Each structure stands twice: as structure tokens, then as C-alpha cells.
Amino acid sequence: MSAALHLARPEDIKRLLALVAAFHAEEGLESTDEARYAALMPLLEGIPHGCVYLIGPARAPLGYVIVTFGWSVEFGGMDGFVDEIYIRPAVRGRGIATEVLIQLPKALAAAGMTALHLEVDRENETAQRLYTRTGFRPRARYMLMSKTL
């Protein structure tokens, strides 16, 4: 199984929407196809705030990862946030996500990114083990807080 990453483009929207809808359904995230389309298209069209990578063969992706970009004084420059990562259930457990989460930070660091963050459900021990195995560490003094605007 290959975890090759392909930068998603507007012509990938149908394949990507299907994957994102599957992830949102699995996670119990309420969203519509229209809302997902509106959130994804700027990334696919090159908005400078993030990017989407298809994982595996571009024509039949095994999953996707979305990285959004920010700036951190604490971390000394551009940082990123793994907004979503999804691997199709049929191919999980084959090391694909591990490979992505080891190789992607290397590529981002080579492009000048200084830190990569993600969030994980406190009860999802499988994902926590994956993230720990690939070098992510919890920040003991901090918790992610959000406010929908």
C-alpha cells in the first residue's frame, strides 16, 4: 500500500467530497455536501491558508489529509494544523496513516513550517497511539478551545 501524497486540485472535488462525507459520518460531524464543497473548494483552488492531499493513487485515493496554515510566535514561524486525516476503513491497519504522518511533517519542515499540531478525541486511544508513534505529543498545560463564529 502506498501513502504517496498528491496535492488535490479542483478536478478532484467529487472524489474528495465522498471521502470527507464518509469521515464526517463516521465521526458524527453534522455537515451538508454544500457546506463541505464551500469549505474545500478554496483550498483546492490555491487559497494560501491550507492545502488538501489525496493519499495513494490520485484516481482512487485511499484517504486524504487537510493541513491548514498559521503563524506562531511561540513556535517561531509558520505552523500548521492537521484539520482532518482519513483513511478508508478497508485499508486501515496497513501503516498508511503512519507513513503519512511521518513523511508529511518532513516535507512541511523543508518548506519552512516550524510546528504541526492536531487534535484527537480524548477517548480515541487508537488515534492517540498513532499520533504518539509518529512523534506528536500532548501539551500537558494546554487544551484546545474553540468558538464558532
Salt bridges, closest charged atoms under 4 A:
ASP12 OD1 - ARG15 NH2 2.80
GLU26 OE1 - ARG92 NH2 2.84
ASP33 OD1 - ARG36 NH2 2.74
GLU74 OE2 - ARG139 NH2 2.45
ASP79 OD2 - HIS117 NE2 2.96
GLU84 OE2 - HIS24 NE2 2.79
